[in-house]
Structure formats: C-alpha cells, structure tokens
Amino acid sequence: MTEKITVAEAVGRTIARLGASHIFGVVGSGNFQVTNALIDAGVPFTASRHEMGAACMADAYSRATGDVSILSVHQGCGLTNALTGIVEAAKCHTPLLVLTGDTVAGNVTDNFYVDQDAMVASAGARPARIHSAASAVADAAKAFHVARSERATVVLSMPVDVQDEYVDFDAAAIPPLPVRLPPGAAPQALQRLAHALGTAERPVIVGGRGAWNAAAELRRLAEVSGALLATSAAGRGLFVGDEWALDIMGGFATEGAAELIAGADVLVAFGAGLNKWTTREGELLRNATVIQVDDRETAIGFHHPVDVGVVGDAAVVAAAVAEMVAERYPGRVGYRTAEIGERVQAVRYWKDQPFVSRAEPGRVDPQELVNTLDAMLPMERVVVTDGGNVNCYAGAHLRVPDQRGYCIPLSFQSIGLGLSSAIGAGLAQPGRMPVLGTGDGAFMMTLVELDTAVRLAMGMVVIVFNDDAYGAEVNLFQDRTDTLATVRFPETDIAAIARGYGCEAITVRAIEDVDAVRSWLDGPRNRPLIIDAKIPEHTSWMMARRHGAH
C-alpha cells in the first residue's frame, strides 16, 4: 500500500522496518521528524543530555546485542559533538547507524555548515547520504545494510530540504537485508592450522570480540589440541567457567597468566586484533608461531605480524579444525598438564594475587577497594572501564559473567566515555547491573549523563577512583618537572554532585566505608550509586609496568 509521506518519515519507517534496535540521541530541528518516525514505528528511544553521550550509549548497546542501534543528532554541531563516540564505534567495527541532518546543498553560509562527508570519512566511519526524494528509501536501506553486514559505523546525512519533500512510500518495496553466510577457510588453511595445533607442545587459543559466536567451538578445539584458553580485552568473559581458561591476555593479565601465554609455542587468535595492548608490545608473542583467524582479510597482520593468516568465520573454522585434530592427533595433552592446571587456577584472577596495600590516612587503596567490591556486587553484571591511570582496577579486577558482561570503550583511548557506555550496556541487558570504574577526571567530563541514568531509574554502580588529578599525566611527568598544576585539582566532593542529580552516593576514605554499599544493594536499586573513592596519588600497577613509573 502506497502512502505520500515526507522523506524524513520514509527514512524513519525504512530503518525501523529493517530492524533498528534502539535510538539514542539529542533531538533538534534537523533530526526531529526522522526520530519521531522511528519512535512511531516502535523503536525505543533514549534521550541523552549530550550527543557524545548518545554516541557512546549506542556503541555499547550494539556491542552487547550485536544489533544495529541508531544515533540521531542534529546537523553540524550535533554531529561534531558526537564525533569522539563515533570514532570509538568505528574503530571497534560497531554496527551503528548515525542519522544526522545536513544543510541544504551548496549553502556554505549556513551556521550549521560543515563538510560532513569529509569529516566522517576522516574519522574512520562510512559516509552515506540521502541524495534525493526519489532515492531516499534505497539510500537509507543501503546505509543500514552496510552497518549490519559489514559491522561498520555509517553516518547517513539527510539534507533538511530533501527531508521535507514528499515521496510515495510502500513498505513492501524496501530492499530486504541480504542473507550473509559465514565464510569458511580454504582446505589447505584448515589443514595447516590443524597441523600446528596438533603438534604444538604448548598451544594457546585466544578469542576476541570476533569470536563471540564461537565459544563452544573454541572450547572443543582447545580440548582436543591440549591448548590453554585466553581472551583479548574485547573478548573478555568468553571462556568463563572453563578450568583451562585464563581470564585475559595483555595489559590486564596477571603476571602469572602473562608468563603462561608467553610460554606458548603456538598461539592462535580467533577474531582478535593482536594489538600492542593485547600482546604487550609483542612481548607475549616472541616465542610462538602466531596464527590469526578473522573473517576480514584486512585484519590479518594489521597490528602485529603473523606467521599464518586464515580468513574465515571463527566458529566455522574452529569446528572444522577440531574434527581434524581429534581424528589425526588423538589423545593430545599439549599444555594441559597437572602442573599447568594448578598454575592456571592460581593466576587466573587478580582477586587471588597477593599485594601490599598502599592506603594512606583518608585515602583508600584502589586495589583493595575493587577486590572488596568485586566480592560484594552481584555477578550478574556488565563491567565497563573508562580510560586513564586507573582503568586497570575495573578493567582487570572486576570479574565478569560472560563476554556480554564486559565493555571496554578504549579503542580511541579517550577518557570520559565510560559513564555513557555503561548506560548503553545496561539498557541492552536490563537483567544485569552496570558497574563502571572511572577516574575523577573522566567522570567530571561527562557527568551530565547522570541525569539520563536517574531518569531511566538505572541501578548502576559507578566507582570513581578520585585522586584529584589527571593521574596518568601526573605519573608520566612527575619525574621530569615539578610544574603539575595543570593536571591537579582541588578536592572535589563528587558524592555531593551526584546527589544533586538524584543519585545515591557515598564517600570512601577507608576500606570500612565500603560497608555503606550494602544498604544500597539491599534497597530497590532504582537509582545509580556513585562511590567517591578517595585514593592516593600513586601510579597504577599497569602504568608502572608499562612506563616504569613510581
């Protein structure tokens, strides 16, 4: 049935019909109509207080669900406000569709004018455009298809004059989504991978975000080949519950886990990029034959040279190779000796590692604090870590229930993305408690989204590791200069600020103060709990190892 409606309404209906999961945004004149069209078509909408917050919420929502979420922003300044979050999503290959208004073609004197396509492309996202009323439905459908099938962040610019034009709309004529079959690897690649794992003495299999669909197949492959299991940060939680699985590889790994991974003679990464953080600048791969499996050929060897690249879907490849190894190399022990099994259990989690508290009068030790909170908070959680000096405390110490219980928005290495990401991840998984670890600098940048969390009655926990500074910069430059006033601040009562937004809040200066968390846990949990944790001005263990700081 054909209707005459505006282009804005046609675009909204098209995207809704194709399967948009959720809209996040700040609505202005340039995206008002298309946003309402999506809402009218049944797509849930969450209004943020800032466009960057909306971008991070949408990014985290799509990471958790695998669905295409929608970011809706005004033309020009609305888009530029969101750009940091869009870059983060693009770097993570998040299937995200950004709907943004655009100025009338050729009107370079418009206050909102900026070359949106050039800006988007330079940010690493895919520029797309509504070219005309006649092509509007096809243009919108193509943008959605690219976001979903290519796991891309796509920015669809919609000139405001074209949005107001009318078009004959027929929902039945919307181009359907193509069927995407998982790719398999060439037979010779499968055989080479099977031989490597079947003859290795100390094999390790690493799963990343690209292996989220392959947990069972990778566990089976590890079992028949005698391999230990680990994950990249983005894949953290994939192998929870497996007795031969280490928690995480790379900068967040315990030293004992890093030693076991570095001892591998063959390491196979499935859907993991092997970047400098995962490999500790290549240190963990020096003694291993490295094989990378990914369904994108451009990912092979992008961050670190590999000995063998296999292009294929993680689950398809793992299942095929497991059958080969089981048939050709039966009874494999590999790395799974009794001694190694005991070591895996001992070094897997940070909570089990000894440490010396660095608490000071009026300042709580962050490692002691986060270990205590890890034991107190329910395991049905989604852990989010912000950037900066303190990112290791939530990122490494807080355990997760599975791969969907962890979100690490650090691909752009920006601080300040954590709060909004935790809101998005929480909305995607309403049965789980979002738990964010952030620094005071990162938190103060984007605390306006506390209003969003309160409005959503979100029972989340925000741990603010508060050293009254940009701690990373203090610790990087304290040996070079005494002039650090630019990165230090007077003490801020973050708990009072949070209460002003309607949150529950406590201040922690000693480990005993954490007991106040129990009353919030016993209550309705219908508003965020902000923990203003006053910590010493010390380098975190991760920065100390990486930079040799004090």
N, C-alpha and C positions, 0 to 999 in steps of 0.2 A: 504494500500500500504506500503510495507516494504522498508526501506532505511538502508544503512550501514553508521552509523554516530558514532562520539565519544560518550563515556559515558557522558562527560560534556554537550554535545549538547542534548543528550537524556534526561538528568535530567532537563535541562532548558525548553525544549519543554513540558515535562510532567507536570511540575509545572505550566507553563503558561496555558496549556490546562485545568488544574483542577480549575483555577480561581484566580491565583495570581493577586492582585490588583495594586501593585506598588512596585518597587525595590528601596531601599536606600542602599548606600554603598560606600566603598573605594575600588577600584579595583587594585589588584596586580596579580602576576603570578598565584597564586593558585585559584583565582576565576574569572579570565579574561574570559575564554571560556564560563562558565556557565552563567555569567552575560550577555554576548553578545547574547547567545542563547535565553535568556528571552526577551531581547530587540528586537531581530529579530522576536520573536513570538508576538510582540505587547504590551508587558508590559512596562509602562512608567518607566523611571529610573531617579533618582535624586542622583547626586554625592555630598557627603558631604566632608568636609575638615578633619574630624576625625571620626574614627569608632564609638566612643561613641555617637557623634552627629547623625550619621546614625541610630544607635540603638534607640535613643530617638525619632527621626523622624518617624521611622517605628512603634514604640509603639503608639505614639499619633495618627498616621494615622489610625491604626487598631481600636483604641478606638473610634475614631469619626465615622468610617464607619461600624465597625463590620466585615469587610472583613479581609482575611489573607494577610498581607503585607510581603515583603521579605527583609531581611537584608543580604547583601552579603559582606563577608570580607575574607581577606587572612588567611591562616593557622597560628597558633601560636600567634604571636604578634598582628595580626589583630583582632583575636578573643579576646585576653586579653584586648586590647584597648576598645573593645565594651562591656566588661563584666558588668560594672555598669549599663548600659542601659538595658542589657539582664536581669539582676536581677530585675530591676524595672518592666519590662514587665512580667516576670514570677510571681512576687508577685501579679500583677494585673490580672492574668489569661488572658493576651492578646493573641489573636490568631496570633502568629508571627512565621514565619519560617526563621531560620537563615541558610544560605548556607555558609559554610566555607571549604576552602581547608584543607587538612591534609597531614602530612608527609607519606612517604612510610612505610608500616607496618614493625615494627622491627628496623627502622633506628633511634635509640635513640641518635645518634651523630649529627643528623641534627640540624642546628641552630634553626630551627623553631619548633623543637620537644617539645611537652608538652602533657601530658595525657589529651586530650581534653574531652573525655567522662567523666572522673572522675571530671574534673574541672566544666564541665557543670552541672553535677548532684549535685555537692556541692553547686552550685549557685541557685538551685531550678528549673532549666529548664530541659527539657527532652532530653537526648542524643539520637541521631539516627545516622545511618551510611550507606554509600554505601558500601556494603560488596564485591561485585564483579560486573563485567560487566554483567553477566547473570541476576543478581538480581537488577540491578540499577534502572530500571523503577519501579519495585514493591517497592523497598526501598524508592524511592522518593515519590511515591504516598502515601505510608503508613505514612510518616512523615507529608505530607500535610494534610491527613485525620485527624491525631491526633491533629494537630494545630487547625483545624477548628472545629471538632466535640467535642473536649474536652476543647476548649478555652485554649489551652496550648501554651507556648513558646517552640518550638522544635529547636534544633541545629543539623543540618544534616552535619556530617563530610564526606568529599569526598577526599580520598587519591589521590594525584596527579598522581600516576602511573596508578591507575584504571581509572581516568578521561580520560587519553589518549588512553585507549583501545577502540576497535570498537565493536559495537553491532548492531544487526538487529532491527531497530525501527519501530514499527507500532502504530501510534497514536490511532487506533481503539482498540488496546489491553490494553490501560491504564485502570487500575482498576477504575471504576466510584466511585464518592463520595457516601457514604451510605445516605439514607434518614433518617433524625433524627426527630422523632416526639416528641413534648413537653410532658414531663411526667406530669401526674395528681396525686393528692394525694389520699390516701385511704379514703373511705367514712367516717370512724369514725374520721379521722383527720379533714376533712372538717366540720363535724358536731360540733366538739369541738371548732373549730375556729369560726364558726358561733354563737355558744352559747356565747363565750367570748365577741365577738363584739356586739352581740345583747343585752347583759345585762350590759355592761360597762356603767358607768356614764361619764367617761372622756377618751374615746378611742383616741389613736393616731396611725396613719398608717405612716410608714417610708418606702420610696423607695430608693434603692441603684442602682448601675450600673446593677445588675442582674434583675432589673425591668424596664429597658429602653423600653422594648416592651409592657409594661403593664400600661401605663399612664391612658388610658381611663378606663380600668377595675378597677384600684385602685381608681380613682375619683368616679366611680359609687359605689364601696364598701364603701368608706368614706361617701358618701352622704346618703346611706340607713342606715348606722350604726351611723351616727352623729359624725364621727371622724374628728379630725384635721389631716392635711397632713404635712409631712416634708420629707426631704431627707438627706441621708448621703452626705458627700462631693463629693464622686464619682457619686452620682445620682443628683447632684445639677441641677436645671432647669427643672426637670421632671414635676412639677406641676405649672409652671409659668402661671399666669392668673386666677388661681382658688382662689376665695375670702377667702377660708378657709385654704389656704396653707401658712405655714411658709416657709421661704426661705431655711433654712439649720439647721441641728441638730449638736450639738457637739461643738468643739472648736471655730468654726467660727460663731456660733449663737450669736445673740444679747442676752443680759441678759434677756430681756422680753420674747424672744422666748424660751430660755432655761427654764425659770420658767414655761411656759405653758406645755412644754414637760415633765418636771419633775413632773408636777401635774397629769399626766396620771395615771389611774388605770389599763388600759390595753394598752400595746404597741405592735404592730405587725410590724415586719420588713420583708419586701419583697426584697430579693436579696441584702441585706445589711449585712456586716460582724459584726456590733456592736463592733468595736474595741475600744481601750481606747480613741481615739480621738473623735469618734462619740458619745461615752457615757460619756465623761468627767470622765474617770476612773471609770465608773459605777455609778457616782453621779446622772445621769439623769434617771436611771432605778430603783432606790431604792424602790420606792413606787408602782411599776407597776408589774402586771403579764406580763411576756415577752414571746412572741411567735415569732419564727423565721421561715420564709418560704424561702427555697432555693432549687434549682434543684440539688445541690451537697450535699449528705449526710454528707461529711466530713466538710462542712462549718457550720453545725448546732452546736452551742455552742463552736466553735473553739476559739473565742476571749472572749466571756462572757457567763456565764451560762444562760440558758433559761429554762423557765417552760414547754414549749411545742415546739417541733420541727416538722415542716411539710415539707416533701420532695416533691417538685413539682414545675412546672413552674409558675412564678409569675402571668402571665396573665390568665392561665387556672384556677389556684386556686382562684384568686380574683373574676373571673367571676362566678364560681360555688358558692362561699360563698356569694356573693352579692345577688344571687337569693334566697338563703336560708334565709338570714337576712330579705330581703324585704317581704318574704312570712310569716315568723314566728314572726317577730318583727316589724310590720308596724308602721309608724309614729314616728320613733326614733328621738329624739333631741340630746341626748348624750352631747357632748362637745360644740355643736353648738348653744349656747345661744346668745342673742343680745349683752350682755356684753362682752363675749369672742370674738365675731366677731369684735367689736371695738378694742379690745386689739390686735388681730391678725394683723389688718391693721396698727396699730401704731408701733408694734415692729418687723414687718417682715424684713425691710431693714435697714442696717446700715446708709444709707444716711439720714434717718429720726430721728436718735438718737442724742441727744444733746452731745456736747463735748466741752472741753476748749482747744483752740489752744495752742500748745507748740512751736510755731515758735520762732526762735531766729534771731538776726541780721545775714543776709547772709545764713540762714537755714530755709527751708520751713517745715511746719508741714505736715507729711505724710498723716494724715487722711484728713486734709483739701484739700490737693493736689488730693488725689484719689477720693474724693467726687466730686471735681470740674471736673476732667477728666471723671468721670462716666456720668455726665450730658452733656459733650461736645461730646464724641465719639459716633458714631452710634451704635444702639442696635444690629444690625446685626453683631455680634462679636463672637469670641471664646476667652474666658478668660483663661489664663494659669498663674499659680503661681509657682514660684521657692521656694526652702526651705529657712530656716533661720529665723532670728528675724522679718523680715518684711513680711513674707508670708501672714499674715492676711489682709494686705491692698488690694492687688489684689484679694486674695482668698475669702474674705468676703465682701468687699465694692463694687467691680465692679459687677453690675447686669448682668445676662445672659438671652438670649432669650429662651433657652430650654436646654434640657440635653446634646445636642451635642455642645452647646456653652460654655463648661467648660471642662478643662483638668487639673488634679491635679497629677503631676508625683512625688508623695512624699511617695510612699509605701516603698521605701528603705531608706527614709529620707536623701537622698543625696542632697546637693546643686549643682547647676550647670547644671541641666537637663532642665531648663525652656526654654532657647532660642531655642534649637533644637526641643523640644516638640512643641513649638509654630509654628515653620516652618512646622512640620509634620501635625499638626492640621489644619494649614492654607491651605496646599496643598489638604487636604481631603475635605475642604469646601471653594472653591475659591470665593464664594459669600460673605464671611464673613471676617471681619478684625480681624486678630490675635492681641490680646492685652496681653502683658506679664508684670507681675510685678516681679522684681528680685532685689536682693541686689548687691552691688558693688563687694563683694567677689565672689558670684556665677557667676556674669556676666563676671568677669575677667578670670575665669577658662576656659570658653568655647566661648569667643567672636570671635574665628576664624570662627564660623559659620555665622557671619555677612556677610562673603564673599558669602556663599550659598544663604542667603536671598537677597542680592543685585543681584546676578546672576539670581535669579528667579523673579526679579522685584516685590518683595512681599511688598505690602503696609501694613506693620505691625507697631504697636506701642510698643516700649519697654520702660517701666518705670523703671529706675534704682534708687532705693532708696539708696542713697550714703552717708554713714556715715563714710567712710574711715576706715572701720574695718570689722572684722567678728563680727557683732553686737551681735549675740547670745552668743558668748563666753565672750565678754566684759561684758554683763549684767549678765551672770551666775557667773562670778568670781570676779567682781569688789568689792564685799563685803568681799572677802577672801584675796585679795592680791592687791598690787599696781604694780605688775610686769605684765603689759599687753602689753608690746611692741611686743610680738609675734603675737598678733591679731589686732594690729593697724598699719595703713599705712599712709605715706604722702598723701596729697590730690592729686588725680589723675584726669586729665582732660579727662573724659570719652567721652564727646562730641567731643573732638578733635580726639580721637582714632576712634570713629565711623565714623567721616567724612573721615578719612583716608581709610576706607573700602568702601567709596562711599555712606554712609548713609546721610540722613538729620539728624541734631542733634541740640538740644538746651540745655542750662543750666538753671535750675530753682533754684533761691535762695529765691524768694518771690512769693507769690501766683499770683501776677500780671504778672510774667514772663510766666505763662501758656497761656496767650493770643497768644503767638507765635505759638501755636499748630494750631490755626485756619487757618493760611496761608498754612500749610501743608494739612489740611483737605480740603481746597478749591482747592488744586492743583491736579495733576494727580495721586498722591498716588502710584507712581511706584517705590518707594524705601522705605526702613524702616525709621521710625522716632525714634530716640533714645532721651529720655528725661533724662538728667543727673540731678537728683533731689537731691540737697544737703540738707540733713536732719540732725537734731540734734542727738547726741549720746544718745538716750533715749530708754528704753525698750518699745517694742510694747505692746499694751493693752493685746494681747493674752499671751505673755510671762510673763507679770506682773501678770496676773491672775493665770497662771499655776505654776510659780515658786516663786511668792511672791516677785518679784524683784522690784526695784525702777522705 
